[in-house]
């Protein structure tokens, strides 16, 4: 059974770091010191489990008046099963439940279509983050393809 759990701050960070290390450090060659940062202790996180096995994670953080989701990571063995979609929707709904009007993401270029299917819209130019091409995207409640209460 797939279960998504919201946690705050350092709770569950070892689990999240294990997933991030596999996805970001081992697969994408992103240095560990970038995927692990001091912001984690301030964030709300989601951890997705397949029964008792952690398989995905993501976070949401306050940034310049809006909320920013990030560190979305799903183990390779569980990709293509809607886990990333579940993580993003859970974080976006959390943001809207907190009263924010806009949620942003810094998307790797290969993930732009994934975020567009959820309702995110791209803005600005391509830029480098962790030596990978990214674009900024945002979503409002009106743009959200599957409202939080459904």
N, C-alpha and C positions, 0 to 999 in steps of 0.2 A: 504494500500500500504506500502511495506517495503522500507525504505530509510536509507542509511548509510551516516552519516555526519562526516567529519574530523574536529577536533577542536584542539587548542593548549593550553597548560598550564592549567590555572585554569578555563577556559571557560567550563561550563557544568559539573564541578566536583561534584556538589550536586547530579546531575542526576546519574553520574557514581557511586558515593559512595552508593547511594540507591540500585542500582543493585548489586554492590559488597557486600554490607552488607547482602543482602538477600541470595546470592549464597555462598559467602565465610564464613561470620560470622555465619549466621543462619543455613545453611545446612552443612558446613564443619568444623565448630567450629574453624575457623582461627581468631585469635584476630584482632580486628578492626585496631589497631595500625600497624599491618603488611600489611593489604590490603589498608590502606591509608598511603602514605609516602610522604616525601618531594620531591621525584623524580617526582611526578605528575605535578608539576609546570613547569618542563622542557620537558615534553613528548608531543608527538602528540598522540591524542586519536581518536577512532572512537566510535560513539554512533549510535546504530541502533534503529529505531523507527518503530512501527507498527501503521501507521497513525500518531497520535500525542503521542502515548504511548511508552516511552523508554523501550526496551526489552533486550538490550545487549550492551556490551562495551568491549574495549580492548585498549592497549596502545603499543607504540613503543618508545624505548629510546636508545640513544647512550651509549654503554658500551664497554670499552677496544677495540676500533677500529671497532667493529661491531655493528649492531643494534640488540636489543633484544626486542621481543614482549612478552607481558605478561598481567596479570590481565584480561584474556579473561573470560567473564562471560555472560551467557544467562539465563534469567529467566526460571524457570522450565516449566512454561506454554507455552513456545515457543521453547523448545528443540526438536530436531528431525526434524526441518523444514529448516535446512541449514543456520541458523543465525550465528552459530559459524564459519562455513566455510566462510561465507561472511565477518565476522570480520577479520579473519586471512588473507584471500586473500587481503583485502583492506589494511591491515597493511604491508603485505609483498610487495605488489605493491608499496606502498608509499616508503618503504625502497629502493627498486630497482630504483625507480624514483629519489631518492636522490643520487644515484651513488654507494650505497653499493654493495659489491659483495657477502655478506653472511648475512643472517638473522638467529638469534638463538631464541630458546624458551626453557624454563625450564618446561618440561611437567610433569604433574602428571601422574603416571603410567597408570591409567585408560584411559588417553587421547592419549596414544602413537599411537594407530592405526588410530585415527582421524587425527593426524598430518602426519602420513605416507601416508594416502590417498591424501594429498595435495602435498606430495613430500619430506617432511622432512626426514632426516636420523638421527638415534640415534647414539650417541658416549659417551664413558665414562661409569662409573659405576653408580649404583643407589645411591642416597644420600637423606638426609632429608632436606626439606625446609618447614617451618611452621608445623613441625611434620608429614608431609606427604611424601611418597616416590615419588621422581622425577628422571627424566633423562634429560640430555641435548640433544638437537636436533638442526640440522641446515638445511638450504636450500640455494641453489644458483639459479640463474636464469635458468641455464641449467636443474636443477632438478625439477623446478616448473611445476606441471602437467597442469596448465591452465595459460598460459602467461597473463601478465597484459594488453596487447593490444587486447585481445579477449573477 
